[in-house]
Amino acid sequence: MDWTLEVVIVPVADIDRAIEFYRDRVGFALDHDTHAGEHRFAQLTPTGSGCSIVLGTLPAQNEMAPGSLKGVQLVVADAEAARAELVARGVEASPIQVIDPRDGGTFFGFADPDGNTWAVQQIRARADRPLIPAPDGDR
């Protein structure tokens, strides 16, 4: 049986501010921003990812304090390029750390405006073997 992780709830205080940060600064695609009565939830997905983040006011989302999500990990093929892209978009990112010189041992991090933190790991093999291949014609 396959078990796939497809959504991570990110607790935020201001949904509009969080959408702006994740869409315009980090570069995630806004899949939807749904208003349903007193509830609102937005889903954003990193390019090439099978897992999205959800921001909102649904009961499960309200159980976590804004900024309480720590260390969710993103993976990129080139940490230097990824960090430079974030910094150019106004995201404060930590210096790159090489914990182990082998592939997978290079990291940096950043936080959203609420203090939720993200680790970014470099796995160079993702450049040639992405987990989710691009549709034909997108390469």
N, C-alpha and C positions, 0 to 999 in steps of 0.2 A: 504494500500500500504506500502510495506517495503522500507525504505530508508537506505542504508548501506554506511558507510564511508569505502572506500577501498584503497585510496591512499592519502598520504600527501606529498606535494612537500617540500623538504628540500633544501634551497638555500645554495650552497657551492661555494667556489672559485676554488677548485681543486678536480675534480671528483675522480681521483685515490686515493688521500689522504683520501677522504671521504669514498670510498669503503673500504679501508684498516681499517679505524676506525670502521665503522658500522659492517663490516663482521668479522674482526679478533679480535677486542677488545670488541665490544658490543655483538657480537654473532648472528647478523641477518644473514639469508640465502640470498645469492646473487641469485636472480631469473633470471636475465639477465643483460648483459652489451651490449647495442646495439649502433652500429655506423651506421648512415644513412646519407651519404653525409657530410654536415658540422655540423650535429647535433649528439649528443651523449646523451644517457640517460640510467641509471641503476636503477633497482628496487630491493629492499631488503625487506625481511619480517621477523619480530620477530617470534620466535618459538611460535606456538599456536595462532597467530594473524590472523584475517581476513582482516587486514589493513596493507598495505605496505608503504614504503617511496620510493620516486623517486628523484634521483639526475640527473641533466643534463643541457643541453643547449637549450632546446626547448623554444619558445617565452614566454610561461607562467612562466617557471622557471627563465627566465632572468628578470622578472618584480620585483623580490624580491632581496634585497641585501644579499650577503652571511652573515650568522650569524643573520639574522633578525627574524627567527622563534623562538618564546619564549614559553616555558611552555607546549609543547605537552606532554601528559601524557601516561605513560605506566603503566600497572598493573601487579603485581606479587603476588604469594601466600606467599612469605617469603622475606621481605625486607632485613633482615640481610644477608641471603644467596645470594640474588641478588647483593647487594652492595659488598659483599666479592668477588664474582665472577668478577665483573667489576674491582675492585681494583687489583685483581690478574692478570688481563689482561692489566693493565697499564692505566686504566681510573681513572681520578681524580673525586671522588664522594663526595658530601657533607655529613656531619654527618646525621644520621637518626634522624628525629624529630617526636615525637608523639604529634600531635595536639589535638587528641581526642582518648582516650583509646579504643573506640569501633572499630570494624573491619572497615577499610577504612580510619582511621585517622592517619596512619603512612606513612611518606614520606621521600624520599631523592632525590637528583637531580644530574645531571651531564651535561656537555656541550661538544659539538664536537669541533674539532680544529678551526672552524670558529666562534664559539660562539653561535650557535643554542643551546637552553637549553631544557632539558627534566626533567619532574617530574616523579618520580616512586612512585606509591601508592601501599601499601600492602592491599590486600583483601584476607584474609586467606581462604575464601570460594572457591576461584578459584582452590585450591588444589583438592577439591572433585567435584567441578562443573565448569569445564572450559567452557568458552563461545563457543569454537570450540573443540568438542571432538576429541581425537586422533583416527586415523583409527584403526580398529580391528587389533590386533596383535602388536600394538605399545606401549601397556601399560604393 
